[in-house]
Amino acid sequence: MPKNIIFAMALSLSILLFPHLASADPSTIVFSFPVNVGHLNPHLYLPNQIFAQQMVYDPLVLYGEGGEILPCLAESWEISPDGLEYTFKLREGVKFSDGTAFNADAAVKNFDTIMQNRKRHSWIELTNKIEKWEAAGEHVFKITLNSPYSPALNDLASFRPYRFLAPSAFPDSGFTADGIKAPIGTGPWVLIESSPNQHDLFERNDLYWGPKPQAEKVLIKVIPDPLTRAVAMETGQIDLIYGAAQIGFDVFQRFSKDPRFETSISPPLSNSVITLNTGLFPTDDKAVRLALNYVTDRDAIINGIFLGYQKPSYFYCNEVFQYCDLNLKPYPFDIELAKKTLEDAGWILPAGETIREKDGKKLDVPFSFVSTDGAQRTMAEAIQAQALKAGINLIPTGEEADMFLSHTREGNFNMVAKETWGAPLEPIGQLSGMRRPTGTDFHAQQGLSQKPMMDELISKLVSSVDEKEREALVKQVFTILHEEAVYIPIHGNSSVEVHRKGELENVTFATDDNYVAFEKMRKLK
């Protein structure tokens, strides 16, 4: 049944059953998310949802427009000439939401437990660089590194794990990997209620050190289905749709044309790319990787799936990020060039067959994605149709989320869709993570003879204190990856927002696609 008919039926049923569910409380912003926000342990991962962790917990510094590092819990900082010592002057008068003081001792206690779980956080390179952390005064916090690390401040601005929990909320063991007593931070919001599979309720932190939120509360309704979320917006059950993949672009287009609503779309905040495993047959063959690039019609994907709302991307790193204007030659969509590339590499098309072979092996390429992601499935099927024209048997393979994650961590894939990390970790933090064996990129690059050299270049990059040298090293690594066709860039990832006209104002996009600035928003009615 067509989506527009399903939408209309769902909308009619919702209005009949819930005619008085409009979000009429002017003190509460009502949002939705597919799952509950989790226990909100600032030093752990799923099921804790990033946007909600950032509502409760602050970092030392923030990532601003154009990559500028801004004060947060640290009002200023100094970096030693050798790049090893970072001394932060902490903001005075800051309190956790339970009324206890945030100071250097609290910062040390948080770093103690973060570093106790160092192995879990090794994906973020700063964790591997920190040698010592100490209070150098009541409001002076000092970090010493074992070697220079240029993106240290970017890592500290990240959404986790370098956020601060009140000492009173630590477990009796003192080790937050064991859990926390309550999510008590210095941020603008406090989690006061959580109902499984129903909602989470946040209240304004009246002890917040910054400008107080305009609204008194934020209610997060659990709505797993994008279509149901759209119906909730239509019927006034929620005030705001915000983020990537919260609704389909066909529904976003419908809202954009409806005079009752205001909509907007952000600049690209990360990239959507397809990753090819260079260490596993048949994508270990560069000719196959090149051919897969040539058979990918990104314009058709963007226009067909995303209705032209996403911008095409031709390289792994989006040019909006520092050092990422690479001036490389993009791979064209060219079926004939794909055929020639494969034929020159010995992939023959037997008479009467549609799939090429080499050394008795067929050119079968599984394309793995999370089975519930409709956009990835449609993209895989679109590329499959073009690949077949070149004699490639692309096999769309939907997997449960846990299985998909396990396979990508272990390198058990040929072709997967993924997103780059975005701000504040892209590009240097992400390049650094490519050296870690738990990541998709690490496994994807294992078949490259240049892999050891690239790791050395990245190690030099993260230790460099010279701006021009860093820029040159970033380009050198990304040039190798591009020339080896390890990735198929598709588009930049933009977030969308929808709200009813005249009912909500100050809805703005951040540089971090995991951040929703509820504290800036004002409910008008």
C-alpha positions as CSV (number, residue, x, y, z in Angstrom):
1,M,0.0,0.0,0.0
2,P,1.4,3.4,-0.9
3,K,2.9,5.4,2.0
4,N,0.7,8.4,1.4
5,I,-2.4,6.2,1.9
6,I,-1.0,4.6,5.0
7,F,-0.2,8.0,6.4
8,A,-3.7,9.3,5.7
9,M,-5.3,6.3,7.3
10,A,-3.0,6.5,10.4
11,L,-3.7,10.2,10.7
12,S,-7.5,9.8,10.5
13,L,-7.4,7.0,13.1
14,S,-5.2,9.0,15.4
15,I,-7.5,12.0,15.2
16,L,-10.6,9.8,16.0
17,L,-9.0,8.0,18.9
18,F,-6.9,10.9,20.4
19,P,-8.6,14.2,19.6
20,H,-7.4,16.0,22.7
21,L,-3.7,14.9,22.8
22,A,-2.3,18.2,21.5
23,S,0.8,19.5,23.3
24,A,-0.9,22.5,24.9
25,D,1.4,22.9,27.9
26,P,3.4,26.1,27.2
27,S,6.0,25.1,29.8
28,T,6.9,21.8,28.1
29,I,8.6,21.0,24.8
30,V,7.4,17.6,23.5
31,F,9.9,15.6,21.4
32,S,10.1,12.0,20.3
33,F,12.7,9.4,19.9
34,P,12.6,5.7,18.9
35,V,13.7,4.4,22.3
36,N,14.1,5.5,25.9
37,V,17.1,7.7,26.7
38,G,18.8,5.0,28.9
39,H,20.3,5.3,32.3
40,L,22.4,8.3,31.1
41,N,25.8,7.1,32.4
42,P,28.1,9.8,31.0
43,H,31.0,7.3,30.8
44,L,29.2,4.4,29.0
45,Y,27.5,3.8,25.7
46,L,24.2,2.1,24.6
47,P,21.5,2.1,25.7
48,N,22.4,5.7,26.7
49,Q,21.3,8.0,23.9
50,I,23.8,10.7,23.0
51,F,21.4,13.6,22.6
52,A,20.1,13.0,26.1
53,Q,23.5,12.6,27.7
54,Q,24.4,16.1,26.3
55,M,21.3,17.5,27.9
56,V,22.5,16.5,31.4
57,Y,26.3,16.6,31.2
58,D,28.8,19.3,30.1
59,P,32.4,18.9,28.7
60,L,35.4,21.1,29.5
61,V,35.2,22.7,26.1
62,L,32.7,22.9,23.2
63,Y,33.1,22.6,19.4
64,G,31.8,25.7,17.7
65,E,31.2,26.9,14.1
66,G,34.1,26.5,11.8
67,G,35.8,24.1,14.3
68,E,36.5,26.8,16.9
69,I,36.9,25.5,20.4
70,L,34.8,27.4,22.9
71,P,34.8,27.6,26.7
72,C,32.3,25.5,28.7
73,L,33.2,24.1,32.1
74,A,36.7,25.4,31.4
75,E,36.6,29.2,30.9
76,S,40.2,29.3,29.6
77,W,43.2,27.0,29.0
78,E,46.9,27.0,28.2
79,I,48.9,24.5,26.2
80,S,52.6,24.0,26.9
81,P,54.9,24.7,23.9
82,D,55.8,21.0,23.6
83,G,52.1,20.2,23.4
84,L,52.1,17.8,26.4
85,E,50.5,19.8,29.2
86,Y,46.9,21.2,29.1
87,T,46.0,23.5,32.0
88,F,42.3,24.4,32.4
89,K,41.0,27.3,34.4
90,L,37.6,25.9,35.6
91,R,34.6,28.1,35.7
92,E,33.9,29.1,39.3
93,G,30.4,28.9,40.9
94,V,29.3,25.9,38.8
95,K,27.2,23.4,40.7
96,F,25.9,19.9,39.8
97,S,22.1,19.7,39.8
98,D,22.2,18.2,43.3
99,G,23.8,21.4,44.6
100,T,27.3,20.1,45.0
101,A,30.2,22.1,43.6
102,F,32.0,21.3,40.4
103,N,35.7,21.9,40.9
104,A,39.1,20.3,40.1
105,D,38.6,17.5,42.6
106,A,35.3,16.5,40.9
107,A,37.1,16.6,37.5
108,V,39.9,14.4,38.8
109,K,37.3,11.9,40.2
110,N,35.6,11.6,36.8
111,F,39.0,11.2,35.0
112,D,39.9,8.5,37.6
113,T,37.0,6.4,36.6
114,I,37.2,7.1,32.9
115,M,40.8,6.0,32.8
116,Q,40.0,3.0,34.9
117,N,38.0,1.9,31.9
118,R,40.6,3.1,29.5
119,K,40.4,0.0,27.2
120,R,36.7,0.6,26.5
121,H,37.3,4.2,25.6
122,S,40.4,3.5,23.4
123,W,38.4,4.3,20.3
124,I,38.9,8.0,21.1
125,E,42.7,8.6,20.8
126,L,43.0,11.0,23.6
127,T,42.4,8.2,26.1
128,N,45.6,6.5,24.9
129,K,47.6,9.7,25.1
130,I,46.7,10.8,28.7
131,E,49.4,10.0,31.2
132,K,48.4,12.1,34.2
133,W,45.5,14.2,35.4
134,E,45.5,16.3,38.6
135,A,44.1,19.2,40.5
136,A,46.5,22.1,40.4
137,G,44.3,24.3,42.5
138,E,40.6,24.4,43.5
139,H,39.6,25.5,40.0
140,V,42.6,24.4,38.0
141,F,42.6,21.0,36.3
142,K,45.7,19.8,34.5
143,I,46.2,17.0,31.9
144,T,49.6,15.7,30.9
145,L,50.0,13.6,27.7
146,N,52.6,11.0,26.9
147,S,53.1,12.6,23.4
148,P,51.7,15.6,21.6
149,Y,48.2,15.1,20.3
150,S,46.8,18.0,18.1
151,P,43.1,17.2,18.4
152,A,43.1,16.9,22.2
153,L,40.6,19.7,22.6
154,N,38.3,18.2,19.9
155,D,38.3,14.9,21.8
156,L,37.5,16.7,25.1
157,A,34.5,18.4,23.3
158,S,33.1,15.0,22.2
159,F,29.8,13.7,23.5
160,R,31.5,11.0,25.6
161,P,33.3,9.9,27.7
162,Y,34.8,13.2,28.9
163,R,31.7,14.5,30.6
164,F,31.3,15.1,34.4
165,L,29.1,13.2,36.9
166,A,28.5,14.5,40.4
167,P,30.7,12.6,42.9
168,S,27.5,11.9,44.9
169,A,26.1,9.9,42.0
170,F,29.1,7.5,41.7
171,P,28.5,3.9,42.7
172,D,29.9,2.6,45.9
173,S,32.7,1.0,43.9
174,G,33.7,4.4,42.6
175,F,33.9,2.8,39.1
176,T,31.1,4.1,36.8
177,A,31.4,1.1,34.5
178,D,29.4,-0.6,37.4
179,G,26.6,1.9,36.9
180,I,25.6,5.2,38.5
181,K,23.2,6.1,41.3
182,A,21.5,8.9,39.3
183,P,22.3,11.0,36.2
184,I,23.4,14.2,38.0
185,G,25.4,16.6,35.9
186,T,26.0,20.3,35.4
187,G,24.0,20.6,32.2
188,P,20.8,22.6,31.6
189,W,18.4,19.6,32.2
190,V,17.7,17.0,34.8
191,L,16.1,13.6,34.1
192,I,13.3,13.3,36.6
193,E,11.2,10.4,35.2
194,S,11.5,7.5,32.9
195,S,8.8,5.1,31.8
196,P,10.0,2.1,29.7
197,N,8.7,2.2,26.2
198,Q,6.6,5.3,27.0
199,H,8.5,8.5,27.8
200,D,11.3,10.3,29.5
201,L,10.8,13.6,31.3
202,F,13.5,16.2,31.8
203,E,13.1,19.3,34.0
204,R,15.0,22.6,33.8
205,N,18.1,22.6,36.0
206,D,17.6,25.9,37.9
207,L,21.2,25.6,39.1
208,Y,22.6,25.7,35.6
209,W,25.6,28.0,35.3
210,G,24.7,29.2,31.8
211,P,21.6,31.0,30.4
212,K,18.5,29.2,31.9
213,P,16.4,27.2,29.5
214,Q,13.3,29.0,28.3
215,A,11.0,25.9,28.8
216,E,10.5,24.3,32.2
217,K,10.4,20.7,30.9
218,V,11.2,18.5,27.9
219,L,9.1,15.4,27.4
220,I,10.6,12.7,25.2
221,K,7.9,10.4,23.9
222,V,9.0,6.9,22.7
223,I,7.8,6.5,19.1
224,P,9.8,3.9,17.2
225,D,8.1,4.3,13.8
226,P,8.8,7.3,11.6
227,L,5.3,7.3,10.2
228,T,3.8,7.3,13.6
229,R,6.1,10.2,14.6
230,A,4.8,12.2,11.6
231,V,1.2,11.5,12.6
232,A,2.0,12.6,16.2
233,M,3.3,15.9,14.7
234,E,0.1,16.3,12.6
235,T,-2.2,15.7,15.5
236,G,-0.3,18.0,17.9
237,Q,1.0,15.2,20.2
238,I,4.6,16.4,19.7
239,D,6.1,19.9,19.1
240,L,9.3,19.0,17.3
241,I,10.8,16.6,14.8
242,Y,14.6,17.0,14.7
243,G,17.5,15.0,13.5
244,A,18.5,12.5,10.8
245,A,16.2,9.6,9.9
246,Q,13.5,10.7,12.3
247,I,11.1,10.9,9.3
248,G,11.4,10.0,5.6
249,F,12.2,12.7,3.2
250,D,8.8,12.2,1.4
251,V,7.1,13.1,4.7
252,F,9.5,16.0,5.3
253,Q,8.6,17.3,1.8
254,R,4.9,17.0,2.7
255,F,5.5,19.1,5.9
256,S,7.5,21.6,3.9
257,K,4.6,22.3,1.6
258,D,2.1,22.6,4.4
259,P,1.6,26.2,5.5
260,R,0.9,25.1,9.1
261,F,4.5,24.0,9.6
262,E,8.0,25.5,9.5
263,T,10.8,23.2,8.3
264,S,14.5,23.5,7.7
265,I,17.5,21.4,6.8
266,S,21.0,21.6,8.2
267,P,24.3,21.7,6.2
268,P,26.0,18.3,6.0
269,L,27.1,17.2,9.5
270,S,28.9,14.0,8.4
271,N,29.1,11.8,5.4
272,S,27.3,8.6,4.3
273,V,29.8,6.2,2.7
274,I,29.9,2.6,1.6
275,T,32.9,0.8,3.0
276,L,34.6,-2.0,1.0
277,N,36.7,-4.7,2.7
278,T,40.2,-4.8,1.0
279,G,41.1,-8.0,2.9
280,L,38.2,-10.2,1.8
281,F,37.4,-11.7,-1.6
282,P,36.3,-10.3,-4.0
283,T,36.6,-6.7,-2.7
284,D,40.3,-7.4,-2.1
285,D,40.7,-6.8,-5.8
286,K,41.1,-3.1,-6.5
287,A,39.5,-3.5,-9.9
288,V,36.3,-4.7,-8.2
289,R,36.4,-1.8,-5.8
290,L,36.8,0.7,-8.7
291,A,34.0,-1.0,-10.6
292,L,31.7,-0.7,-7.6
293,N,32.5,3.0,-7.5
294,Y,31.7,3.3,-11.2
295,V,28.3,1.5,-11.0
296,T,27.1,3.7,-8.1
297,D,24.7,6.4,-9.4
298,R,24.8,8.7,-6.4
299,D,22.6,11.4,-8.1
300,A,19.9,8.8,-8.7
301,I,20.1,7.7,-5.1
302,I,20.0,11.2,-3.8
303,N,17.1,12.2,-6.0
304,G,15.2,8.9,-5.7
305,I,15.6,8.1,-2.0
306,F,16.3,11.5,-0.5
307,L,14.3,13.6,-3.0
308,G,17.3,15.9,-3.6
309,Y,17.5,17.1,0.0
310,Q,20.9,15.6,0.7
311,K,24.0,16.9,-1.1
312,P,26.2,14.5,-3.1
313,S,29.6,13.7,-1.6
314,Y,32.5,12.4,-3.7
315,F,35.2,11.8,-1.0
316,Y,35.3,10.1,2.4
317,C,35.7,13.3,4.4
318,N,33.1,16.1,3.8
319,E,34.7,19.3,2.7
320,V,32.9,21.3,5.4
321,F,35.5,20.0,7.8
322,Q,39.0,21.3,8.4
323,Y,41.7,20.0,6.0
324,C,39.0,18.2,3.9
325,D,39.0,20.3,0.7
326,L,41.2,17.7,-1.0
327,N,40.9,18.7,-4.6
328,L,40.9,15.0,-5.8
329,K,39.3,13.6,-8.9
330,P,35.9,12.0,-8.1
331,Y,34.9,8.6,-9.6
332,P,32.2,9.0,-12.3
333,F,29.1,6.9,-12.7
334,D,30.1,5.0,-15.8
335,I,28.9,1.4,-16.5
336,E,31.1,1.0,-19.5
337,L,34.2,2.0,-17.6
338,A,33.2,-0.5,-14.9
339,K,33.0,-3.3,-17.5
340,K,36.4,-2.4,-19.0
341,T,38.1,-2.2,-15.6
342,L,36.8,-5.7,-14.7
343,E,37.8,-7.2,-18.1
344,D,41.3,-5.7,-17.9
345,A,41.7,-7.4,-14.5
346,G,40.6,-10.8,-15.8
347,W,37.0,-10.8,-14.7
348,I,35.4,-12.5,-17.8
349,L,31.7,-12.8,-18.7
350,P,31.1,-16.4,-19.9
351,A,28.8,-16.8,-22.9
352,G,25.2,-16.8,-21.8
353,E,25.9,-15.7,-18.3
354,T,25.2,-12.4,-16.5
355,I,27.8,-12.6,-13.7
356,R,31.5,-12.3,-14.3
357,E,34.0,-14.9,-13.1
358,K,37.7,-15.1,-12.4
359,D,39.7,-18.2,-11.6
360,G,36.4,-20.1,-11.4
361,K,34.9,-17.8,-8.8
362,K,31.8,-15.7,-9.5
363,L,31.8,-12.0,-8.8
364,D,29.3,-12.1,-5.9
365,V,29.4,-9.2,-3.5
366,P,27.2,-9.2,-0.3
367,F,26.1,-5.7,0.7
368,S,25.3,-5.7,4.4
369,F,23.0,-3.3,6.2
370,V,20.8,-3.1,9.2
371,S,17.5,-4.8,8.2
372,T,15.3,-2.1,9.7
373,D,17.0,0.7,7.7
374,G,14.7,1.2,4.7
375,A,17.0,3.8,3.1
376,Q,20.0,1.5,3.1
377,R,18.0,-1.3,1.7
378,T,16.7,0.8,-1.1
379,M,20.2,2.2,-1.8
380,A,21.6,-1.4,-1.9
381,E,18.9,-2.4,-4.4
382,A,19.5,0.7,-6.6
383,I,23.3,-0.1,-6.8
384,Q,22.4,-3.8,-7.3
385,A,20.5,-3.0,-10.5
386,Q,23.4,-0.9,-12.0
387,A,26.0,-3.4,-10.8
388,L,24.3,-6.2,-12.7
389,K,24.7,-4.3,-15.9
390,A,28.5,-4.6,-15.4
391,G,28.4,-8.3,-14.5
392,I,28.6,-7.9,-10.7
393,N,26.2,-9.9,-8.5
394,L,25.5,-7.4,-5.6
395,I,23.6,-9.2,-2.9
396,P,21.7,-6.9,-0.5
397,T,21.9,-8.6,2.9
398,G,19.8,-7.2,5.8
399,E,21.0,-8.1,9.3
400,E,19.8,-7.5,12.9
401,A,21.5,-4.5,14.4
402,D,23.5,-6.6,16.9
403,M,24.7,-9.0,14.2
404,F,25.6,-6.2,11.9
405,L,27.6,-4.5,14.6
406,S,29.4,-7.7,15.4
407,H,30.3,-8.4,11.8
408,T,31.7,-4.9,11.2
409,R,33.8,-5.0,14.4
410,E,35.2,-8.4,13.3
411,G,35.8,-7.5,9.7
412,N,33.3,-10.1,8.4
413,F,31.8,-8.0,5.6
414,N,32.5,-7.2,1.9
415,M,30.5,-4.0,1.6
416,V,28.7,-2.0,4.4
417,A,27.0,1.4,4.6
418,K,28.2,3.6,7.4
419,E,28.4,7.2,8.5
420,T,31.6,9.2,9.3
421,W,32.0,10.5,12.8
422,G,31.3,14.2,12.1
423,A,32.1,17.0,14.5
424,P,34.1,17.3,16.7
425,L,36.1,14.2,15.8
426,E,36.3,14.5,12.0
427,P,38.8,14.3,10.3
428,I,41.8,13.8,12.7
429,G,40.0,11.9,15.4
430,Q,38.4,9.6,12.9
431,L,41.7,9.0,11.1
432,S,43.3,8.2,14.4
433,G,40.5,5.7,15.1
434,M,41.3,3.9,11.8
435,R,44.3,2.3,13.6
436,R,42.1,0.6,16.2
437,P,41.2,-3.1,15.5
438,T,37.6,-2.7,16.8
439,G,36.6,-0.4,14.0
440,T,35.1,-1.0,10.5
441,D,37.8,1.2,8.9
442,F,40.6,-0.8,10.4
443,H,39.3,-4.1,8.9
444,A,38.4,-2.5,5.6
445,Q,42.0,-1.3,5.1
446,Q,43.7,-4.5,6.1
447,G,44.3,-5.7,2.5
448,L,46.2,-2.6,1.5
449,S,49.9,-2.9,1.2
450,Q,50.0,0.8,2.3
451,K,48.2,0.1,5.6
452,P,51.4,0.2,7.8
453,M,52.6,3.3,6.1
454,M,49.2,5.0,6.6
455,D,49.2,4.1,10.3
456,E,52.6,5.8,10.6
457,L,51.4,8.9,8.8
458,I,48.4,9.0,11.1
459,S,50.6,8.7,14.2
460,K,52.7,11.5,12.9
461,L,49.6,13.5,12.1
462,V,48.1,13.3,15.6
463,S,51.4,14.2,17.2
464,S,52.2,17.2,14.9
465,V,52.0,20.7,16.3
466,D,52.5,22.3,12.9
467,E,49.3,23.3,11.1
468,K,50.7,23.0,7.5
469,E,52.1,19.6,8.3
470,R,48.8,18.3,9.6
471,E,47.0,19.5,6.5
472,A,49.5,17.8,4.2
473,L,49.3,14.5,6.2
474,V,45.5,14.5,6.2
475,K,45.5,14.9,2.4
476,Q,48.2,12.2,2.0
477,V,46.2,9.6,3.9
478,F,42.9,10.4,2.3
479,T,44.5,10.4,-1.2
480,I,45.7,6.8,-0.6
481,L,42.3,5.7,0.5
482,H,40.6,7.5,-2.5
483,E,43.0,6.1,-5.1
484,E,42.6,2.6,-3.6
485,A,38.8,3.0,-3.8
486,V,38.3,1.8,-0.3
487,Y,35.1,3.8,0.0
488,I,32.1,4.8,-2.1
489,P,31.0,8.3,-0.8
490,I,27.3,8.9,-1.3
491,H,26.1,12.0,0.3
492,G,26.5,14.4,3.2
493,N,24.2,13.7,6.2
494,S,21.9,16.6,7.0
495,S,19.4,16.8,9.9
496,V,15.9,18.1,9.4
497,E,13.5,19.8,11.7
498,V,9.7,20.3,11.7
499,H,7.6,22.4,14.1
500,R,4.2,24.0,13.9
501,K,4.3,27.7,12.8
502,G,3.9,30.1,15.6
503,E,4.3,27.5,18.4
504,L,8.0,27.1,18.8
505,E,10.9,29.4,18.2
506,N,14.8,29.4,18.3
507,V,15.1,26.0,16.7
508,T,18.6,25.9,15.5
509,F,21.1,23.3,14.2
510,A,24.3,22.7,16.0
511,T,27.7,21.6,14.5
512,D,27.2,18.3,16.2
513,D,24.4,16.1,14.8
514,N,23.9,14.4,18.1
515,Y,23.0,17.7,19.9
516,V,19.5,19.2,20.2
517,A,19.6,22.7,21.7
518,F,16.3,22.4,23.7
519,E,17.6,25.1,26.2
520,K,17.5,27.7,23.4
521,M,14.0,26.9,22.3
522,R,10.9,28.8,23.5
523,K,7.4,27.4,23.5
524,L,5.0,30.1,22.3
525,K,1.7,28.3,23.0
